[in-house]
Amino acid sequence: MILAQFTWLILKNIYGIKFTAFFEMNWLSVGLLIIAGCAHNLLSNKHLRIQSFYKKTSAKKQAIINLLGAVLFVIPTSALIFGLSWEFFLSELGKHQFLFSLDAFSDPSSLRIIGLCAFIFIIIFFTHLTALAGISMASKAGLTLHKLKSEILVKTANESRKA
């Protein structure tokens, strides 16, 4: 990313060449870093939430927070981004039928469209992975709640036997 930005600035400012492919690679790579960072934070359980509140709660409340967060925020947001990205991807492909010919690679404006379509395809791929991570988060929270409920039932049964 830094090399693409540096090359673009050198070509533009020193040689007067406006080669936009390096500029396009720069903003595409920034977008990819943001998407990958979001997915990594979700999978490593470092996503945004109020940690001071979350740490003080019981395991049951943490599981409920994780379950509600996944069901109400992660999965619907992934579905919304997927739907909008897929619609845009299909409309761009419909507008530019020439992208499927070999002449598209010689036209500079089509290279931008190809890069944009590739980026949108990557967004679509990451939304699927994020939705799967949300489903995993929700199922872990559900299993934790089930385990805690089972432990309470066993504890109650043991106490009733002793009495």
C-alpha positions in Angstrom: 0.0 0.0 0.0 2.8 2.4 0.9 4.7 1.4 -2.2 1.7 2.1 -4.4 1.1 5.5 -2.8 4.8 6.4 -3.1 4.9 5.4 -6.8 1.7 7.3 -7.6 3.1 10.5 -5.9 6.5 10.2 -7.7 4.9 9.6 -11.1 2.4 12.4 -10.6 4.5 15.1 -9.0 7.9 14.6 -10.5 7.2 13.1 -13.9 3.7 14.6 -14.4 2.3 11.2 -15.3 -1.2 10.6 -13.9 -1.2 6.9 -13.7 -4.3 6.3 -11.6 -3.8 2.5 -11.2 -1.5 3.1 -8.2 -4.0 5.5 -6.7 -6.8 2.9 -7.1 -4.6 0.2 -5.6 -4.0 2.4 -2.6 -7.7 3.0 -1.7 -8.6 -0.6 -2.5 -5.8 -1.8 -0.1 -7.0 0.6 2.6 -10.5 -0.9 2.2 -9.2 -4.4 2.4 -7.2 -3.6 5.5 -10.3 -2.2 7.2 -12.4 -5.2 6.2 -9.8 -7.7 7.3 -9.3 -5.8 10.6 -13.0 -5.9 11.3 -13.2 -9.6 10.7 -10.0 -10.2 12.8 -11.4 -8.2 15.7 -14.7 -10.1 15.6 -13.0 -13.5 15.5 -10.5 -12.7 18.2 -13.3 -11.3 20.5 -11.8 -7.8 20.5 -14.7 -6.1 18.8 -16.3 -2.9 20.1 -18.3 -3.2 23.3 -18.2 -1.5 26.6 -15.5 -3.6 28.3 -15.9 -2.0 31.8 -19.5 -3.1 31.8 -18.9 -6.5 30.1 -16.1 -7.6 32.4 -18.2 -7.1 35.5 -21.1 -9.2 34.4 -21.6 -12.9 35.0 -21.0 -15.5 32.4 -24.7 -15.8 31.7 -25.1 -12.1 31.0 -21.9 -12.1 28.8 -23.4 -15.0 26.8 -26.7 -13.1 26.4 -24.8 -9.9 25.3 -22.9 -12.0 22.7 -26.0 -13.7 21.5 -28.0 -10.5 21.1 -25.0 -8.7 19.6 -24.6 -11.4 17.0 -28.3 -11.8 16.2 -29.2 -8.1 16.2 -26.1 -6.5 14.8 -23.5 -8.7 13.2 -25.7 -11.0 11.1 -28.2 -8.3 9.9 -25.4 -5.8 9.1 -23.5 -8.5 7.1 -26.7 -9.3 5.2 -27.4 -5.7 4.5 -23.8 -5.0 3.2 -24.0 -8.2 1.2 -27.3 -7.3 -0.4 -26.2 -3.8 -1.3 -22.8 -4.9 -2.6 -24.2 -7.7 -4.7 -26.8 -5.4 -6.3 -24.1 -2.9 -7.1 -21.8 -5.6 -8.4 -24.5 -7.0 -10.7 -25.4 -3.5 -12.0 -21.7 -2.7 -12.8 -21.3 -5.9 -14.6 -24.6 -5.3 -16.5 -23.4 -1.8 -17.6 -20.0 -2.9 -18.7 -20.4 -6.0 -20.8 -17.1 -5.3 -22.5 -15.3 -6.4 -19.4 -15.6 -10.0 -20.6 -13.4 -9.3 -23.6 -9.6 -9.1 -23.9 -9.9 -5.5 -25.0 -11.0 -4.5 -21.5 -7.5 -4.9 -20.2 -6.0 -2.4 -22.7 -8.5 0.4 -21.8 -7.5 2.3 -18.6 -11.0 3.2 -17.6 -12.0 -0.5 -17.7 -9.1 -1.4 -15.4 -10.7 0.9 -12.8 -14.0 -0.9 -13.2 -12.3 -4.3 -13.1 -10.5 -3.3 -9.8 -13.8 -1.9 -8.4 -15.6 -5.2 -9.3 -12.8 -7.2 -7.7 -13.0 -5.1 -4.5 -16.8 -5.5 -4.4 -16.4 -9.2 -4.8 -14.0 -9.2 -1.9 -16.5 -7.3 0.2 -19.1 -9.9 -0.7 -16.7 -12.7 0.4 -15.9 -11.0 3.7 -19.6 -10.4 4.5 -20.1 -14.1 4.2 -17.2 -14.7 6.5 -18.4 -12.1 9.0 -21.9 -13.6 8.9 -20.4 -17.0 9.6 -18.4 -15.5 12.5 -21.6 -14.0 13.9 -23.4 -17.4 13.6 -20.4 -19.0 15.4 -20.6 -16.3 18.1 -24.3 -16.8 18.6 -24.0 -20.5 18.7 -21.1 -20.3 21.3 -23.3 -18.0 23.4 -26.2 -20.4 23.1 -24.1 -23.3 24.1 -22.7 -21.4 27.1 -26.3 -20.5 28.1 -27.3 -24.2 27.7 -24.3 -25.3 29.7 -25.0 -22.8 32.5 -28.6 -23.9 32.6 -27.6 -27.6 32.8 -25.1 -26.8 35.6 -27.9 -25.0 37.6 -30.2 -28.0 37.1 -27.6 -30.4 38.2 -26.7 -28.2 41.2 -30.4 -27.9 42.1 -30.9 -31.7 41.8 -27.9 -32.4 44.0 -29.2 -30.0 46.6 -32.6 -31.5 46.6 -31.1 -35.0 47.1 -29.1 -33.9 50.1 -32.2 -32.4 51.7 
